[in-house]
Amino acid sequence: MYGEYFNSNRRIPEEEYENIEPGTPIVLSNPSWGAFRQFAIFVNTETIVYQKYIKLEDGRDAYQIQVMSLENFTNYGENVLFEYKPSFEYATDTVVDNALSFVDDNIYLGLRSVVGDDFVLECLVGTEEFPYVLHSMNIGYHLSEERRKLVKYQHHAITIEGGWVIHFASTDQSDKPVITLQKNAKLHNPCLVTHDNESLPSRLDARNRAMLGLMGIVQFHNYNLVTNNCEHFANWCKTGKHKSKQVYKAIGSTAWLALSLITKRPNALVAKMIKDYLF
């Protein structure tokens, strides 16, 4: 999986491509892609199996299992190929069989990982074990930590595998959106924020939405302390709804109504008030 890949990987020099063992999980990287990586299973030099994320014209998420040669797979400019080294044992011959069993021409509806790492994991552990392994990874939980500038406030993040979280913030110089990957250990005494649905499928959706944000596939627009902050992002990942309880509590519905009566842009005014006087 994506987070664990950053914990353990090995760059594969081009001269070693012919010696890659069938069933090896591989990851393609390119400097121009930013955070994006493409996960795949190596079968042989003519057969690389991977999961492609598709956004349909009607906005629905979909995916397809595709096959191409290693030459075509790595033919993207300044590409770099890595071996993903999971923390568990796996049988490479079984991985090959699993990967090939998924190959067909169908496009399937559903929110799968934009980088295809969930497909690779399913090939590594098998379909029956897949949900149990995912559950052990503690993915898709909503965490918050208390921070303080002039006043206390809560910062929010979504957990992914390997001890990493994805969170949303602004830079010090601008309100440009910055969705980043960070080690969970850097959060100070984080608390779990519970939602109505904490089932594994729901948490996997939350994790995969966070990945869409991290990759820039879903644009989360400019950071705004009132209308588009880290809690909005975390709640969107968890529920698909864009909301922030702490903003509502800080401002109060009465104050918001009053501001809406005196200005046509209450969001902008309140954002400036909070930024100037609270943070």
PAFI-888566 format. One record per residue: y, z, x of N, C-alpha, C in turn; residue in one letter. Coordinates in steps of 0.2 Angstrom, whole numbers, padded with zeros to 4 digits, always signed. Layout:
<rs>
YZXYZXYZXA/...
</rs>
This chain:
<rs>
-0006+0000+0004+0000+0000+0000+0006+0000+0004M/+0012-0002+0001+0018-0003+0005+0020+0003+0009Y/+0020+0009+0006+0022+0015+0010+0018+0016+0016G/+0011+0016+0015+0006+0018+0020+0006+0012+0025E/+0008+0006+0023+0009+0001+0028+0014+0003+0034Y/+0019+0006+0032+0024+0008+0037+0022+0014+0041F/+0017+0017+0038+0014+0023+0042+0009+0021+0048N/+0006+0015+0046+0000+0013+0051-0001+0005+0050S/+0002+0002+0055+0001-0006+0055+0001-0008+0063N/-0002-0014+0063-0002-0017+0070+0000-0024+0070R/+0005-0026+0074+0007-0033+0074+0001-0038+0077R/+0000-0043+0074-0005-0048+0076-0002-0054+0080I/-0003-0054+0086+0000-0060+0090-0003-0067+0087P/+0001-0072+0088-0001-0079+0085-0008-0081+0088E/-0008-0079+0095-0014-0081+0098-0021-0078+0096E/-0020-0072+0092-0026-0069+0089-0028-0071+0082E/-0024-0075+0079-0025-0077+0072-0032-0080+0071Y/-0035-0083+0076-0042-0086+0075-0047-0080+0076E/-0045-0074+0078-0050-0069+0079-0049-0063+0074N/-0045-0065+0069-0045-0060+0063-0051-0059+0060I/-0053-0053+0059-0060-0052+0055-0059-0053+0048E/-0064-0057+0045-0064-0058+0037-0064-0051+0034P/-0059-0051+0029-0059-0044+0025-0053-0040+0027G/-0049-0042+0032-0044-0038+0035-0038-0039+0030T/-0035-0033+0029-0028-0033+0025-0023-0035+0029P/-0019-0040+0028-0014-0043+0032-0007-0043+0028I/-0002-0042+0032+0005-0042+0029+0010-0047+0032V/+0013-0051+0029+0018-0055+0032+0025-0053+0031L/+0029-0053+0036+0036-0051+0036+0040-0056+0039S/+0046-0056+0038+0051-0061+0040+0058-0057+0040N/+0062-0058+0046+0068-0054+0046+0073-0056+0040P/+0073-0062+0038+0077-0064+0032+0075-0061+0025S/+0069-0058+0025+0067-0055+0019+0069-0048+0017W/+0073-0045+0022+0075-0038+0021+0068-0034+0020G/+0068-0030+0014+0063-0025+0013+0056-0029+0011A/+0057-0035+0009+0051-0038+0006+0045-0039+0011F/+0039-0038+0009+0033-0040+0013+0028-0043+0008R/+0024-0048+0011+0019-0051+0007+0012-0048+0009Q/+0008-0045+0005+0002-0042+0007-0004-0047+0005F/-0009-0047+0008-0014-0052+0007-0021-0050+0010A/-0026-0053+0008-0033-0052+0011-0035-0058+0015I/-0036-0057+0022-0039-0063+0026-0046-0064+0025F/-0048-0070+0022-0055-0072+0022-0057-0076+0028V/-0053-0081+0029-0054-0086+0035-0048-0089+0036N/-0047-0093+0041-0041-0097+0042-0039-0102+0037T/-0044-0104+0033-0042-0108+0027-0041-0105+0021E/-0042-0098+0020-0042-0094+0014-0039-0088+0015T/-0033-0087+0013-0029-0081+0012-0028-0080+0004I/-0030-0074+0002-0030-0072-0005-0024-0067-0006V/-0019-0069-0011-0014-0064-0012-0012-0064-0019Y/-0008-0059-0021-0005-0059-0028+0002-0061-0028Q/+0004-0066-0032+0011-0068-0032+0014-0065-0038K/+0020-0062-0038+0024-0059-0043+0028-0065-0046Y/+0028-0065-0053+0031-0071-0057+0036-0068-0062I/+0042-0070-0063+0046-0068-0068+0047-0074-0073K/+0044-0073-0079+0044-0079-0084+0051-0080-0086L/+0052-0086-0089+0058-0088-0092+0061-0083-0097E/+0056-0080-0101+0058-0076-0106+0059-0069-0104D/+0059-0068-0097+0060-0061-0094+0054-0057-0093G/+0049-0059-0095+0043-0055-0095+0040-0055-0087R/+0037-0050-0085+0034-0049-0079+0027-0052-0079D/+0025-0056-0074+0018-0059-0074+0016-0059-0066A/+0009-0061-0065+0007-0062-0059+0001-0067-0059Y/+0000-0069-0053-0006-0074-0052-0009-0073-0045Q/-0016-0073-0045-0019-0073-0038-0020-0080-0035I/-0017-0081-0029-0017-0087-0026-0020-0087-0020Q/-0022-0093-0018-0025-0095-0011-0022-0100-0007V/-0021-0099-0001-0018-0104+0004-0021-0103+0011M/-0020-0108+0015-0022-0107+0022-0018-0102+0026S/-0021-0100+0031-0017-0095+0035-0011-0099+0038L/-0011-0105+0040-0006-0109+0043+0000-0110+0037E/-0002-0111+0031+0003-0112+0026+0006-0105+0024N/+0002-0100+0025+0004-0093+0023+0009-0090+0028F/+0008-0092+0034+0013-0090+0039+0019-0095+0041T/+0019-0100+0038+0024-0105+0039+0030-0104+0036N/+0034-0099+0037+0040-0097+0034+0045-0095+0039Y/+0047-0100+0044+0052-0098+0049+0050-0093+0054G/+0054-0088+0055+0053-0082+0059+0048-0077+0057E/+0042-0079+0055+0038-0074+0052+0034-0070+0057N/+0032-0064+0055+0028-0060+0059+0022-0057+0055V/+0016-0058+0058+0010-0056+0054+0008-0049+0057L/+0006-0044+0052+0004-0038+0054-0003-0036+0050F/-0007-0032+0054-0013-0029+0050-0011-0023+0047E/-0012-0022+0041-0011-0015+0038-0018-0011+0039Y/-0017-0005+0041-0022-0001+0043-0023+0005+0039K/-0027+0005+0033-0027+0010+0029-0030+0016+0032P/-0029+0022+0029-0031+0029+0031-0039+0030+0030S/-0042+0025+0026-0049+0026+0024-0053+0021+0026F/-0060+0022+0026-0064+0017+0028-0066+0012+0023E/-0067+0006+0024-0069+0000+0019-0073-0005+0023Y/-0077-0008+0018-0082-0013+0021-0079-0020+0020A/-0078-0023+0026-0074-0030+0025-0078-0035+0021T/-0085-0035+0022-0088-0040+0018-0087-0039+0010D/-0087-0033+0008-0086-0031+0001-0079-0033-0001T/-0074-0032+0004-0067-0034+0003-0066-0041+0001V/-0070-0045+0005-0070-0053+0004-0072-0054-0002V/-0078-0052-0004-0081-0053-0011-0076-0051-0017D/-0073-0045-0016-0068-0043-0021-0062-0048-0022N/-0060-0050-0016-0054-0054-0016-0055-0061-0019A/-0061-0064-0018-0063-0070-0020-0065-0070-0028L/-0067-0064-0030-0069-0063-0037-0063-0063-0042S/-0057-0062-0039-0051-0062-0043-0047-0069-0043F/-0050-0073-0039-0046-0080-0039-0048-0084-0045V/-0042-0086-0049-0043-0091-0054-0036-0094-0055D/-0035-0099-0060-0029-0102-0061-0025-0099-0066D/-0027-0093-0069-0023-0090-0074-0017-0086-0072N/-0012-0086-0076-0006-0082-0075-0007-0076-0080I/-0006-0070-0077-0007-0064-0081-0001-0060-0083Y/+0000-0058-0089+0006-0054-0090+0005-0046-0088L/+0010-0043-0086+0010-0036-0084+0014-0035-0077G/+0016-0029-0076+0020-0027-0071+0016-0025-0065L/+0014-0029-0061+0011-0028-0054+0016-0028-0049R/+0013-0025-0043+0018-0025-0037+0021-0031-0035S/+0027-0031-0034+0030-0038-0031+0028-0040-0025V/+0025-0035-0021+0023-0037-0014+0015-0038-0014V/+0012-0037-0019+0005-0038-0019+0000-0033-0016G/+0003-0027-0014-0001-0022-0011-0006-0018-0016D/-0004-0018-0022-0009-0015-0027-0015-0020-0027D/-0015-0026-0027-0020-0031-0027-0024-0030-0020F/-0021-0029-0015-0025-0028-0009-0029-0021-0009V/-0025-0016-0011-0029-0010-0012-0035-0010-0017L/-0034-0014-0022-0040-0015-0027-0046-0018-0023E/-0044-0023-0019-0049-0027-0015-0053-0022-0010C/-0049-0018-0007-0051-0013-0002-0056-0008-0005L/-0054-0005-0011-0058+0001-0014-0063-0001-0020V/-0061-0007-0023-0065-0009-0028-0062-0007-0035G/-0063-0011-0040-0059-0010-0046-0061-0003-0049T/-0067-0001-0049-0069+0006-0052-0065+0012-0048E/-0065+0011-0042-0061+0017-0038-0054+0016-0038E/-0051+0010-0039-0044+0009-0039-0040+0014-0042F/-0041+0016-0049-0036+0021-0052-0037+0028-0049P/-0043+0030-0046-0043+0036-0043-0040+0037-0037Y/-0040+0031-0033-0036+0031-0027-0029+0031-0028V/-0026+0027-0033-0019+0027-0035-0017+0034-0037L/-0021+0038-0041-0019+0044-0043-0018+0049-0037H/-0023+0048-0032-0022+0053-0026-0016+0052-0022S/-0013+0046-0023-0007+0044-0019+0000+0047-0022M/+0000+0050-0028+0005+0054-0030+0011+0049-0031N/+0010+0043-0034+0015+0038-0035+0019+0039-0041I/+0025+0036-0042+0029+0036-0048+0031+0042-0051G/+0032+0047-0047+0035+0054-0049+0042+0053-0048Y/+0046+0057-0053+0053+0057-0052+0055+0064-0049H/+0058+0064-0043+0060+0070-0040+0068+0070-0040L/+0070+0076-0040+0078+0078-0039+0079+0083-0034S/+0084+0083-0030+0086+0088-0025+0093+0090-0026E/+0094+0096-0025+0101+0099-0026+0105+0097-0020E/+0111+0094-0021+0116+0093-0016+0123+0096-0017R/+0127+0096-0012+0133+0099-0013+0139+0095-0009R/+0144+0094-0012+0150+0092-0009+0155+0097-0011K/+0160+0095-0016+0164+0100-0018+0161+0104-0024L/+0156+0101-0027+0152+0105-0032+0145+0103-0031V/+0140+0106-0035+0133+0105-0035+0132+0099-0039K/+0127+0095-0037+0125+0089-0041+0118+0088-0039Y/+0114+0083-0043+0107+0082-0042+0106+0075-0039Q/+0103+0074-0034+0101+0067-0032+0094+0065-0034H/+0092+0059-0036+0086+0057-0039+0082+0052-0035H/+0076+0052-0035+0072+0047-0031+0065+0046-0035A/+0062+0041-0033+0055+0039-0036+0050+0039-0030I/+0044+0043-0031+0039+0043-0026+0035+0037-0026T/+0034+0035-0020+0028+0030-0019+0023+0033-0014I/+0018+0029-0012+0013+0031-0008+0015+0032+0000E/+0011+0036+0003+0012+0037+0010+0018+0042+0012G/+0020+0046+0007+0025+0051+0008+0032+0048+0008G/+0033+0042+0005+0040+0039+0004+0043+0040-0003W/+0049+0039-0003+0053+0039-0009+0057+0033-0009V/+0059+0030-0015+0064+0025-0016+0070+0028-0020I/+0076+0027-0017+0082+0030-0021+0088+0025-0021H/+0093+0027-0025+0099+0023-0026+0105+0026-0024F/+0109+0023-0020+0116+0027-0018+0121+0022-0017A/+0127+0024-0015+0132+0019-0012+0133+0021-0005S/+0136+0016-0002+0138+0017+0005+0145+0021+0005T/+0146+0024+0011+0153+0028+0011+0159+0024+0010D/+0158+0018+0012+0164+0013+0012+0165+0010+0006Q/+0160+0009+0002+0161+0005-0004+0156+0007-0010S/+0156+0004-0016+0152+0005-0021+0146+0000-0021D/+0145-0004-0016+0139-0008-0016+0133-0005-0016K/+0128-0008-0020+0122-0004-0021+0117-0004-0015P/+0114+0002-0014+0110+0002-0008+0104+0006-0011V/+0098+0002-0012+0092+0005-0014+0088+0005-0008I/+0085+0011-0006+0082+0012+0001+0076+0016+0000T/+0072+0015+0006+0066+0018+0007+0067+0024+0011L/+0064+0030+0010+0066+0036+0014+0060+0041+0014Q/+0059+0044+0019+0053+0049+0019+0054+0055+0014K/+0049+0056+0010+0050+0062+0006+0052+0068+0009N/+0050+0069+0015+0051+0075+0019+0058+0076+0020A/+0062+0071+0020+0070+0072+0021+0073+0075+0015K/+0070+0075+0009+0073+0078+0003+0072+0086+0004L/+0077+0089+0002+0078+0096+0003+0075+0100-0003H/+0070+0103-0003+0067+0107-0009+0067+0103-0015N/+0064+0097-0016+0064+0093-0022+0061+0096-0027P/+0063+0095-0033+0060+0097-0040+0057+0091-0043C/+0052+0092-0047+0049+0087-0051+0053+0086-0058L/+0055+0081-0060+0058+0079-0066+0052+0076-0071V/+0050+0080-0076+0045+0077-0080+0047+0073-0086T/+0043+0068-0087+0045+0064-0093+0039+0064-0098H/+0041+0061-0104+0036+0062-0109+0029+0059-0107D/+0029+0053-0104+0023+0050-0102+0022+0050-0094N/+0017+0054-0092+0016+0055-0085+0009+0052-0083E/+0006+0048-0087+0000+0045-0086+0000+0040-0080S/-0006+0039-0077-0006+0035-0071-0003+0028-0072L/-0005+0024-0078-0002+0018-0079+0006+0018-0080P/+0009+0023-0083+0016+0024-0083+0019+0025-0076S/+0016+0030-0072+0018+0031-0066+0018+0025-0061R/+0013+0021-0062+0012+0015-0058+0018+0010-0060L/+0019+0009-0067+0025+0005-0069+0032+0008-0065D/+0032+0014-0065+0039+0017-0062+0039+0015-0055A/+0033+0016-0051+0033+0014-0044+0035+0007-0043R/+0032+0002-0048+0033-0005-0047+0040-0007-0049N/+0043-0003-0054+0050-0005-0055+0054-0003-0049R/+0053+0003-0046+0057+0005-0040+0056+0000-0035A/+0050-0003-0034+0049-0008-0029+0053-0015-0030M/+0054-0016-0037+0058-0022-0039+0065-0021-0037L/+0067-0015-0038+0074-0013-0035+0075-0014-0028G/+0070-0011-0024+0070-0011-0017+0070-0018-0014L/+0067-0022-0017+0066-0029-0015+0072-0033-0017M/+0076-0031-0022+0082-0035-0024+0080-0040-0029G/+0074-0039-0032+0072-0044-0037+0075-0042-0044I/+0076-0036-0045+0080-0034-0051+0087-0031-0047V/+0092-0034-0049+0099-0032-0047+0101-0026-0051Q/+0103-0020-0047+0105-0014-0050+0113-0014-0050F/+0116-0019-0048+0123-0019-0048+0126-0014-0044H/+0133-0014-0044+0137-0009-0040+0136-0002-0042N/+0135+0003-0037+0135+0010-0038+0141+0012-0042Y/+0140+0016-0047+0145+0019-0051+0143+0026-0053N/+0147+0031-0051+0145+0038-0052+0144+0040-0059L/+0147+0036-0064+0146+0038-0071+0141+0033-0074V/+0142+0027-0073+0138+0022-0077+0132+0019-0073T/+0131+0020-0067+0126+0017-0063+0124+0021-0057N/+0121+0027-0057+0120+0031-0052+0113+0032-0050N/+0111+0036-0046+0104+0037-0044+0100+0040-0049C/+0102+0044-0054+0098+0046-0060+0097+0040-0065E/+0102+0036-0066+0101+0030-0070+0095+0026-0067H/+0095+0025-0060+0090+0021-0057+0083+0024-0058F/+0083+0031-0057+0076+0034-0058+0074+0034-0065A/+0078+0035-0070+0076+0035-0077+0074+0028-0079N/+0078+0023-0076+0076+0016-0078+0069+0015-0075W/+0067+0017-0069+0060+0016-0066+0055+0020-0071C/+0057+0026-0073+0052+0029-0077+0051+0027-0084K/+0057+0025-0087+0056+0024-0094+0059+0017-0096T/+0062+0013-0092+0065+0007-0093+0072+0007-0097G/+0074+0014-0097+0081+0015-0100+0085+0018-0095K/+0092+0016-0096+0097+0017-0091+0101+0023-0093H/+0100+0029-0090+0103+0035-0093+0104+0040-0087K/+0109+0044-0088+0110+0050-0083+0112+0056-0087S/+0108+0061-0087+0109+0067-0091+0115+0071-0087K/+0115+0071-0081+0120+0075-0077+0127+0073-0078Q/+0128+0066-0079+0134+0064-0081+0136+0066-0088V/+0132+0065-0092+0134+0067-0099+0135+0075-0099Y/+0132+0079-0096+0133+0086-0096+0140+0088-0092K/+0141+0084-0087+0147+0085-0083+0153+0083-0087A/+0153+0078-0091+0159+0076-0094+0159+0079-0101I/+0154+0079-0105+0154+0081-0112+0155+0076-0117G/+0152+0076-0122+0153+0070-0127+0160+0071-0130S/+0163+0077-0131+0170+0077-0133+0175+0074-0129T/+0174+0075-0122+0179+0072-0117+0178+0065-0117A/+0172+0063-0117+0171+0055-0117+0174+0052-0123W/+0174+0055-0129+0177+0052-0135+0184+0052-0134L/+0187+0057-0132+0194+0058-0131+0197+0052-0126A/+0193+0051-0121+0195+0046-0116+0194+0039-0119L/+0189+0038-0123+0188+0032-0126+0194+0030-0131S/+0198+0035-0133+0203+0034-0138+0210+0032-0134L/+0210+0034-0128+0216+0033-0124+0216+0028-0119I/+0210+0025-0118+0209+0020-0113+0204+0015-0115T/+0205+0009-0114+0199+0004-0116+0194+0004-0111K/+0195+0007-0105+0190+0007-0100+0188+0015-0098R/+0185+0019-0102+0184+0026-0101+0179+0026-0095P/+0174+0022-0094+0169+0022-0088+0173+0022-0082N/+0178+0017-0081+0181+0017-0075+0186+0023-0073A/+0189+0025-0079+0193+0031-0078+0189+0037-0076L/+0184+0039-0079+0180+0044-0078+0177+0044-0071V/+0175+0038-0069+0172+0037-0062+0177+0039-0057A/+0183+0037-0058+0188+0038-0053+0189+0046-0053K/+0189+0049-0059+0191+0056-0059+0185+0060-0055M/+0179+0058-0057+0174+0062-0053+0174+0060-0046I/+0175+0054-0044+0175+0053-0037+0181+0056-0033K/+0187+0056-0036+0192+0059-0033+0192+0067-0033D/+0190+0070-0038+0190+0077-0039+0184+0081-0038Y/+0178+0078-0039+0172+0082-0039+0168+0081-0032L/+0168+0074-0031+0164+0072-0025+0168+0071-0019F/
</rs>
